[in-house]
Each structure stands twice: as C-alpha cells, then as structure tokens.
C-alpha cells in the first residue's frame, strides 16, 4: 500500500552513492540482472533521506533502462531469490565481521507489474546521508554494461578518480593485486577463473570494452607486474572523457540503440541492394538510402549521387584522420568490409573491434577461414577463430603426426570445456550432473571422482559439438 514512506521508481535520481568502505570490502558475485536491480534501487534513494523507504519499481522501467526483453518478467522471481541467498560480509574494527543482504524483502505485485523492495536497515551507514569517503556516479554510465565484473571495476576506478595525488603522466591510475580481485569477486567459486589469463580475458578485457564504450571514463592502458614470470598485480591507467568524446559516445549509442548505421558504413556499402537507415547528427535528420537512390551498378559519384542530406552526413569520410581513434575507426571499417554482406551487423563489428590489437593479416585470414567453413552461427565461429587463430592452426594441421594432432586436440577441447564450465548457469550444471548419474547407472562403472569428472566433461563437450563448435584438430 502506498504512503509517505513509499516511492514509485519509474523515475530515478539517476545517481548512485556508495560509501568507499562498502566498495572496498564487499565480497560478492551477482548476475547482471541482479546487479542492475540493486543499482536501480540505490539510484532511487534521495540524497537527503535519513531512513529507507519502500521502493516500488515498475518492471517495464527496468526493461527500458537495461534494454532487456520482456522475458525479465519471468526471470525476476529467480533473480530475487538468488539475491536474498547471497549475503556479503564486511569487516569490523574489532576484528569481527557483519553479514548483510541488500534487501530485507522483495515483493512482486501482480496486475501492476511492480516489484517492491526494502533495503536492509544495517546498510544505512553505507548508503544514506553520506558526508565523506563515498563514491558517486551516474547510473546511465554503468547500467548498460554487459558484465557485473565491468560494473565493479568501474566503481573501483571512480573511487580513485578524484584523489589529487593519484596521477601519473596526466592519467589517473589504480593498482590491483590478483589475490585482491579473486577475493572481492569471489572467483574461488569458479576455480578456472583464478588463473590470470582467464581473469584478463573474461574480466579485464571485458571491463575495458564496457567502460570505454558506455561510461564517462576511458581506460588508456593496463600495465602488468610479474614476479617469477607470473603476473601478481596490474595497474589500470584511465582518464575522464572529454565533453567532445562524451558527445560522440552519446551519438554512437543512440544510433546503435535505434537501429541506425554510421554514415561511414553506409558510404562504403552504397552499392547494396538493401535499404539503409542512417541518421545525420548535426541536423537531426533521419533518412534512408534505398536501392533506387544509389543503383548497384553506379558509384556514389555518378549522376545518381546521394541526396544533399546524405552528402552532408558523409562529407567527413573523405577527410584525413585527425586522431588515432579516427584512424582505428577507419581500420575497423576496412576490416568490417571483408565480411560477406549477408553477415554484416553490429555484433560482427563489435567482434572485430575486440581484436584490433592484432594485425590486419591476422584478422583477415581468420575472417577468410570462417567464410570457408560456412558455419550456421557465423558470428560465434568468427569470434572463436579470432580468439584461437584457427586459420594458422588449419595451415599446419595436415603436417602433424597422429599423436601430435591428438595431443593438440585434447588440449584444445580441455580449454573450451573449461571456458564453458566457467560461464555455466546452475541449471545447466544440474543437467550435466543428471547425465553423470545416468552414466553411472547405465554403464555400471565404478563411482569415483575421476569417472564423474570425465562423464561431466564429456557431457559439456557434447553440448558444444551440438552448438556447432568445431576443433581445428578434429578429423575433417
């Protein structure tokens, strides 16, 4: 029932405030949906509140802000349950500790599409009436991120953003030890994620992409520090984006969210037989380039040139690049054009962008290899090819001995199975465990940890094969 202690959450203050002690010491791991629900609820808190209110959040608002599907209505009960089953601990000065949960209750109100949440009272010192030692940021910069890990790293960087002495060469920086990251993100629950190579691939690199794409910060570089040839910590160097960069970012995200293509891509693909939808940011004009506007057998410079608004939108394409970022954008466009037109989309473009640290030759040969394989899931296969350099492997497989090929095949599958297990949901895990029990019953084999592990991994591998994953060392 609504009263003075209840606030509707269809509009938020758009600001997240957390005590630094909470940011530094919270050890937790949430799904992206759970994290977004928590952050959205925090953004509803009035900076002047002395006590927590009951917050009523329309599920439709969550869907809109996170660009999720209506499937969220069906997931919320499970996600709410899991939030309440994940307490986190904070240390106390006397050597003790205190266990928290974000919410004391989460209630779904049927017929209204609303969830009502109540924060745990013990969280007051960390979320309410904060006067010092707290971090503040805008919800819009963290909510769209595609990883809970990215959100946490962003918060840790924001905490260090305004420390005066924390500057080197014009950049802010923060140093993280591997052990600290493992502990704060509870990676010990996923043993394979405790290896630095996996932390770098699935956490650090993902955070760089998310933070640089969505937030007000830009990560310039990562410097790794080794001891006895092992990475023990790393430093992230970052800066605040300029107003011009933020303006460009806002335009790009708006174009992406509304299904528009950048003018440069439309220009390069002017001969397509498909209608192209573009947006001219300077004038706010929206228009389409249709097949009859630029015939397939004519160039844009012919008598059937683009209309005037299109010319204005594409005028900058012919200019020499003014910065490294612009050069990288043009390089990305060139590599993107190596993709057959039927497979071109924003997902493919983002995949290529992730591997721009590799040479053009590396990327192009793996694109060509993927085209040759003709997989049903082109994007997924291309990502795997770029990640593992399938093209290079394919050139040398035929010369390998049978024993060497089998060894490489086993190593390759072991890595893929480990990656799958690392990202596996609890539901998927239970399904594979049921298969293990079935194997033990049907084959009447000895019940040992080794047998169970092999059966489990065999089941995961079969799933990968069914999804079209193919090892470059498998027989043709």
Secondary structure, 3 states (H helix, E strand, C coil): CCCCCEEECCCCCCEEEEEHHHHHHCCCCCCHHHHHHHHHHHCCCCCCCCCCCEEEEEHHHHHHHHCCCCCHHHHHHHHHHHHHCCCEEEECCCCCEEEECCEEEEEEECCCCEEEEEECHHHHHHHCCCCCCEEEEEHHHHCCCCCHHHHHHHHHHHHHHCCCCCCECCEEEEEEEHHHHHHHCCHHHCHHHHCHHHHHHHHHHHHHHHHHHHCCEEEEEEEEEEECCEEEEEEEEEEECCHHHHHHHHHHHHHHHCCCECHHHHHHCCCCCCCEEEEECCCCEEEEECCCCCCCCCCCCCCCCCCHHHHHHHHHHHCCCCCHHHHHHHHHHHHHCCCCHHHCCHHHHHHHHHCCCCCHHHHHHHHHHHHHHCCCCHHHHHHHHHHHCHHHHHHHHCCCCHHHHHHHHHHHHHHHHHHHHHCCCHHHHHHHHHHHHHHHHHHCCCCCHHHHHHHHHHHHHHHHHHCCCCCCCCCC
